[in-house]
Amino acid sequence: MSVLLDARVRRPHVLVAIAVLVVFALVALLADRIAPHDPLRVYPGAALEPPSARFLLGTDAIGRDLASRILFGARVSLLTGIVAVGIALSVGTTLGLIAGYARGWAEVTIMRGAEILLAFPGILLAIAIVAILGPGLTNVMIAVGIAAIPVYVRTVQATTLATTHLEYVTAARALGVGAVRILARHILPNIAAPIIVLASVGMGAAILAAAGLSYVGLGAQPPTPEWGEMLAEARSYMREAPWLPTFPGLAIMLVVLAFNITGDAVRELLDPRLRRL
Amino acid sequence: MIAYIARRLVLGVPVLFGVSLLVFAMVHLVPGDPVSIMLGESPAATDAAALRHQLGLDEPLPQQYAEFLARAVRGDLGTSIRSRRAVTDEIADRAPSTIQLTLAAVALAILLGLASGVLAAAGPGPVRGAAQVASLVGLSLPTFWLGLLLILVVASWLRLLPVTSSGPAGLVLPAVTLAAPAAAVIARMTRSTMLEALTTDFVRTARAKGLHERVVLWRHVLRNSLIPVIAIVGLQFGGLLAGSVIVESVFARPGIGRLAVQAILQRDFPLVQGIVLVVATSYVLVNIAVDLLYAWADPRIHYR
């Protein structure tokens, strides 16, 4: 809790960002309790209704409540962020630790592999993985996660390499501590800072990438209430119903912005190079 | 310098080799039988065998890869399963649109990014804050949403620009949309390198000898901050190339990105492989070019 007392965190925009994330998580968890309507229920004769007391953010082209769909969309987005970052974090950190500590052929293989994956720009790697696995929401989550692995590998390998030569690691090794235990108990806690920074910034990036893939039709399919997919559906009706593209996009931007601001704050807090600036 | 260029090019070879191996492996990583996925539910046995043979899937793996590589080097990326046209022709048809869009977006991103980066580092108080907020928002904006809003406001309501047209006016909105996140990244980089340069001794010296603040800023600070920015621009170029997938869908532009999405939805593997190979290869080559530019721009690497 002492983190919240730090001057770098106690700036208004950082606090607002954290509040947005808390609300986002609560909405995702409680969507079925707080949503005024079923996100899939079609109200005949109520298509493209503007925001009103009955439909707070209006209705979509076939008469579904936009507000409820956005609330349930938070669930999909949060899950995407957690699954994607979870994959990237666990696999990337493990491979990075091995490459940084084991050296030899394991290091060469892992680092060459990471280097090759990094040769694929931006979301192209995620798109290529979706092409392999096939379109769909789950596959997009996995693809975005795998695509982020090389970044973790590179960072973790570099910091592990720097830590391996420190006295306390040598001391542990001299005492006969096994490699796995050294990595898990001695090295990992000391290289956690850059990993946490990558993960906090990565959440926003993963949500953005997955929503984009759903927008172009490679991810969530109708009628799933997913923000990117909702924007794709809104495209044909946005002149008659400008609320349709407005609110899902606003939701994505708010959440990603909140993750980016929090990620920046975490970076400032944990990165000793930035502390002096 | 020539030795540096040669070394940099040689270093790119194993990466390109790895990229080709990965693209080749795509078909074999598909869960299940790629041929029946490509042909749909229950293909006729003769069709399946024909496609298997056409794709070379009935040969041993090393031989398949050798042939894939040999053909790719000669500029033969196979045939699209759906259109039955050469993959290279499909890509060549769509490439100009994507190249136009990407180049326009790069130029715009550099312009916008540098301007707001300088303002965020050394502008007047309120402008400084606004520029910083703008770059943070730009980083978080979904491009597909920005594109839709621009279509709605600029094209539908204000009727200032067309949504789709082949002329330069039709390029403005897609380019702005694609450039926004890259501009934000460039702005953040420019700001932080400028702030660092502002604390250096040579800036103190320049100020001490009575140079006008404007001269200090533009001649001494900005020029010395640009070097890391060049590296970022190279990385962003790849992001823009891949980002065109989404922006082309928003603006219904017939480019490579949209072709890729259609190919994935139709499970047209040769076409997907061809596009991934071409885009990743261009990215590797652009990054080599940027590295060379970097060496040329940084007097510490190339000193006369």
Chai-1 contact restraints between the chains, C-beta under 6 A:
chainA,res_idxA,chainB,res_idxB,connection_type,confidence,min_distance_angstrom,max_distance_angstrom,comment,restraint_id
A,I116,B,G18,contact,1.0,0.0,6.0,A-B,restraint_1
A,A119,B,V15,contact,1.0,0.0,6.0,A-B,restraint_2
A,A119,B,V19,contact,1.0,0.0,6.0,A-B,restraint_3
A,A119,B,A280,contact,1.0,0.0,6.0,A-B,restraint_4
A,A119,B,V284,contact,1.0,0.0,6.0,A-B,restraint_5
A,F120,B,A280,contact,1.0,0.0,6.0,A-B,restraint_6
A,P121,B,G238,contact,1.0,0.0,6.0,A-B,restraint_7
A,P121,B,G239,contact,1.0,0.0,6.0,A-B,restraint_8
A,P121,B,L241,contact,1.0,0.0,6.0,A-B,restraint_9
A,P121,B,A242,contact,1.0,0.0,6.0,A-B,restraint_10
A,P121,B,Y283,contact,1.0,0.0,6.0,A-B,restraint_11
A,G122,B,G238,contact,1.0,0.0,6.0,A-B,restraint_12
A,G122,B,G239,contact,1.0,0.0,6.0,A-B,restraint_13
A,G122,B,A242,contact,1.0,0.0,6.0,A-B,restraint_14
A,I123,B,A242,contact,1.0,0.0,6.0,A-B,restraint_15
A,L124,B,A242,contact,1.0,0.0,6.0,A-B,restraint_16
A,L124,B,V279,contact,1.0,0.0,6.0,A-B,restraint_17
A,A128,B,V276,contact,1.0,0.0,6.0,A-B,restraint_18
A,A131,B,I264,contact,1.0,0.0,6.0,A-B,restraint_19
A,A131,B,V272,contact,1.0,0.0,6.0,A-B,restraint_20
A,I132,B,M26,contact,1.0,0.0,6.0,A-B,restraint_21
A,I132,B,L29,contact,1.0,0.0,6.0,A-B,restraint_22
A,I132,B,V30,contact,1.0,0.0,6.0,A-B,restraint_23
A,L208,B,P142,contact,1.0,0.0,6.0,A-B,restraint_24
A,A211,B,P142,contact,1.0,0.0,6.0,A-B,restraint_25
A,G212,B,F144,contact,1.0,0.0,6.0,A-B,restraint_26
A,G212,B,I246,contact,1.0,0.0,6.0,A-B,restraint_27
A,Y215,B,F144,contact,1.0,0.0,6.0,A-B,restraint_28
A,V216,B,I246,contact,1.0,0.0,6.0,A-B,restraint_29
A,V216,B,S249,contact,1.0,0.0,6.0,A-B,restraint_30
A,V216,B,V261,contact,1.0,0.0,6.0,A-B,restraint_31
A,M238,B,L152,contact,1.0,0.0,6.0,A-B,restraint_32
A,R239,B,S156,contact,1.0,0.0,6.0,A-B,restraint_33
A,P245,B,L148,contact,1.0,0.0,6.0,A-B,restraint_34
A,G249,B,W145,contact,1.0,0.0,6.0,A-B,restraint_35
A,I252,B,P142,contact,1.0,0.0,6.0,A-B,restraint_36
A,M253,B,S140,contact,1.0,0.0,6.0,A-B,restraint_37
A,M253,B,L141,contact,1.0,0.0,6.0,A-B,restraint_38
A,V256,B,S140,contact,1.0,0.0,6.0,A-B,restraint_39
A,L257,B,S140,contact,1.0,0.0,6.0,A-B,restraint_40
A,N260,B,L139,contact,1.0,0.0,6.0,A-B,restraint_41
A,N260,B,S140,contact,1.0,0.0,6.0,A-B,restraint_42
